[in-house]
């Protein structure tokens, strides 16, 4: 397995991995409520997020095994204005992905998550996902380590399940807030301070 930067023409494939991983995620279900074509709609949604986020303002890394992409992580660089710009750009894409009937509830989810994000500059781990056949092999952890090694500045993410929260805690993230879109208070906002040796560079 090796990790490399994703290319823009791989955006749809990367989005498909994220969408499949989050297809039954309690937060994702509330954002994209359509049942019969949820995977397609979620793939379109995450493709837009990747293009407007990591590809445009950060990094999208992929884990590759035997020339096949099996994992993806998207990081968005610190920018105090990015969240507002991203929200405005994503609004019509959200409507297209979730459908008119669910646009209001989806917009509410997006707005709630944006409001919970820290105002101080930070890297955002927007997405990390692994294709089903490759799960449990440490690929997600490797992608996170790869991203943190690149900058190791203040970082924020949202954990949507207890299992993902435990994974992020192993990488130094701590609970910051309960956003409470889904049962159990999920997603939860998690924050990570830079390591001392990196902060002193």
C-alpha positions in Angstrom: 0.0 0.0 0.0 1.2 3.5 -0.8 -0.3 6.9 -0.4 -0.2 9.6 -3.1 -2.1 12.8 -4.1 -5.3 12.2 -5.9 -5.8 13.8 -9.3 -8.9 15.8 -10.1 -10.1 13.2 -12.6 -10.3 10.8 -9.7 -12.7 13.0 -7.8 -15.8 10.9 -8.7 -14.0 7.6 -7.7 -12.9 9.1 -4.4 -16.4 10.4 -3.7 -17.8 7.0 -4.4 -15.6 5.5 -1.7 -16.7 8.1 0.8 -20.3 7.7 -0.1 -20.2 3.9 0.2 -18.5 4.2 3.6 -21.1 6.6 4.9 -24.2 5.2 3.1 -25.8 4.1 6.4 -24.1 6.6 8.6 -26.7 8.3 10.9 -25.5 11.8 10.0 -25.3 11.0 6.3 -28.8 9.6 6.3 -30.2 12.8 7.7 -28.4 14.9 5.1 -29.5 12.7 2.1 -32.9 11.2 3.0 -33.7 9.7 -0.4 -33.7 5.9 -0.1 -33.9 4.5 -3.6 -30.9 6.4 -5.0 -29.0 7.5 -1.9 -25.6 6.2 -3.0 -25.8 8.1 -6.3 -26.9 11.3 -4.5 -24.3 11.0 -1.8 -21.6 10.4 -4.4 -22.6 13.6 -6.2 -22.6 15.4 -2.9 -19.2 14.2 -1.8 -17.7 14.8 -5.3 -18.8 18.5 -5.0 -17.4 18.7 -1.5 -14.0 17.2 -2.6 -13.8 19.5 -5.6 -14.7 22.7 -3.6 -12.7 21.6 -0.6 -9.6 19.5 -0.6 -8.9 19.7 -4.4 -9.3 23.5 -4.4 -8.1 24.5 -1.0 -6.0 21.7 0.5 -5.0 18.1 -0.2 -6.8 14.9 -1.2 -4.7 11.8 -0.6 -5.5 8.3 -1.8 -4.3 4.9 -0.5 -3.5 2.6 -3.4 -3.1 -1.2 -3.4 -2.3 -3.1 -6.6 -3.0 0.1 -8.6 -6.5 0.3 -7.1 -7.7 3.2 -4.9 -8.9 1.8 -1.6 -8.9 4.8 0.7 -9.2 8.6 0.6 -8.6 11.5 2.9 -9.4 15.1 2.2 -7.9 18.0 4.2 -8.9 21.6 3.8 -6.3 24.3 4.6 -6.8 26.9 7.3 -8.7 29.9 6.0 -11.2 31.9 8.3 -13.3 32.7 5.2 -13.4 29.3 3.7 -16.3 27.9 5.7 -18.6 30.7 4.6 -17.5 30.5 0.9 -17.9 26.7 0.9 -21.3 26.9 2.4 -22.5 29.3 -0.3 -20.9 27.2 -3.1 -22.3 24.0 -1.7 -25.9 25.2 -1.3 -27.0 24.6 -4.9 -25.0 21.4 -5.1 -26.7 20.2 -1.9 -30.1 20.8 -3.5 -29.1 18.9 -6.6 -27.7 16.0 -4.6 -30.5 15.6 -2.0 -33.5 16.7 -4.1 -35.9 19.6 -3.7 -38.1 17.6 -1.3 -35.2 17.2 1.2 -33.3 20.5 0.6 -34.5 22.2 3.8 -33.5 19.4 6.1 -30.2 19.0 4.3 -29.5 22.7 4.5 -30.2 22.5 8.2 -27.7 19.8 8.7 -25.0 21.7 6.7 -25.7 24.9 8.7 -25.6 23.2 12.0 -22.2 21.6 11.2 -20.7 24.9 9.9 -21.8 26.7 13.1 -20.1 24.2 15.3 -16.7 24.6 13.7 -14.0 26.5 15.5 -13.3 30.1 14.5 -9.6 29.9 15.0 -7.5 28.8 12.0 -7.2 25.0 11.6 -6.8 22.2 9.2 -10.1 20.4 8.5 -10.1 16.7 8.0 -13.3 16.8 5.9 -13.4 13.1 4.9 -11.5 9.9 5.4 -12.9 6.6 4.1 -11.8 3.2 3.1 -13.4 0.8 0.6 -15.1 -2.1 2.2 -12.7 -4.9 1.1 -9.8 -3.0 2.6 -11.3 -2.0 5.9 -9.6 -3.2 9.1 -6.2 -3.1 7.6 -5.0 0.2 9.1 -5.4 2.1 5.9 -7.6 4.9 7.4 -5.1 5.3 10.2 -2.2 5.5 7.7 -4.1 8.2 5.7 -4.6 10.3 8.9 -0.9 9.9 9.9 0.1 10.9 6.4 -1.9 14.1 6.5 -0.8 15.0 10.0 2.9 14.5 9.1 2.4 17.0 6.3 1.6 20.0 8.6 0.7 18.9 12.1 -1.0 22.2 12.9 -4.3 22.6 14.8 -6.8 20.3 13.2 -10.6 19.7 13.5 -12.9 17.0 12.3 -16.3 15.5 13.0 -16.7 11.9 14.2 -20.1 10.6 13.2 -20.0 7.3 15.2 -18.4 6.1 18.5 -16.1 3.8 16.5 -14.7 6.7 14.4 -14.4 8.8 17.6 -12.2 6.2 19.1 -10.0 6.0 16.0 -9.5 9.8 16.0 -8.7 9.8 19.7 -5.8 7.4 19.0 -4.4 10.1 16.7 -4.5 12.8 19.4 -8.0 14.3 18.7 -10.1 15.2 21.8 -13.8 15.8 22.1 -14.7 19.5 21.7 -18.5 19.6 21.3 -21.5 17.4 20.6 -23.2 18.7 17.5 -26.2 16.5 18.0 -27.7 16.0 14.6 -28.1 12.2 15.1 -28.8 10.0 18.2 -26.0 9.9 20.8 -25.1 13.5 20.1 -23.3 12.7 16.9 -21.5 14.0 15.1 -19.1 15.3 17.7 -16.5 17.9 16.9 -12.9 16.9 17.7 -9.9 19.1 18.0 -6.2 18.3 17.9 -3.4 20.6 19.0 -0.1 20.4 17.1 2.7 18.4 18.6 5.2 20.5 20.5 8.1 19.6 18.2 6.2 20.7 15.1 4.7 23.8 16.8 8.2 25.1 17.6 9.4 24.9 14.0 
